[in-house]
């Protein structure tokens, strides 16, 4: 059986976590080393 992995990497860039404001930007990193920029839906995390 094959096993595949992926990571989702969120960055706060020094922002305080308790401010209830969240960046939509993140990076998807796959087990082959490929990284793709991602963004949450504005329906889930408003602009």
C-alpha positions as CSV (number, residue, x, y, z in Angstrom):
1,X,0.0,0.0,0.0
2,X,1.3,3.5,-0.9
3,X,1.3,6.4,1.6
4,X,1.1,10.0,0.4
5,X,1.5,13.0,2.6
6,X,0.8,16.7,2.4
7,X,1.2,19.7,4.7
8,X,-0.8,22.9,5.0
9,X,1.5,25.7,6.3
10,X,-0.2,28.8,7.7
11,X,1.9,31.8,8.7
12,X,0.8,34.6,11.1
13,X,3.8,36.8,10.2
14,X,4.1,38.0,13.8
15,X,0.4,38.9,14.2
16,X,-1.2,38.2,17.6
17,X,-3.4,35.1,17.6
18,X,-6.0,36.5,19.9
19,X,-7.1,39.3,17.5
20,X,-9.6,36.9,15.8
21,X,-8.2,38.0,12.4
22,X,-6.9,35.3,10.1
23,X,-4.9,35.3,6.9
24,X,-6.4,33.3,4.1
25,X,-3.0,32.6,2.6
26,X,-1.2,29.3,3.1
27,X,1.1,26.9,1.3
28,X,0.3,23.3,0.4
29,X,3.5,21.2,0.5
30,X,3.3,17.7,-1.0
31,X,5.6,14.8,-0.3
32,X,7.4,15.1,-3.6
33,X,8.6,18.6,-2.6
34,X,6.1,20.6,-4.7
35,X,4.6,23.7,-3.0
36,X,1.5,25.4,-4.1
37,X,0.1,28.7,-2.8
38,X,-3.4,28.4,-1.4
39,X,-6.1,30.7,-0.2
40,X,-9.2,30.0,1.9
41,X,-12.6,30.6,0.4
42,X,-13.9,34.1,1.2
43,X,-17.1,32.4,2.3
44,X,-15.2,30.8,5.2
45,X,-12.6,33.5,6.0
46,X,-13.9,37.0,4.9
47,X,-11.6,39.4,3.0
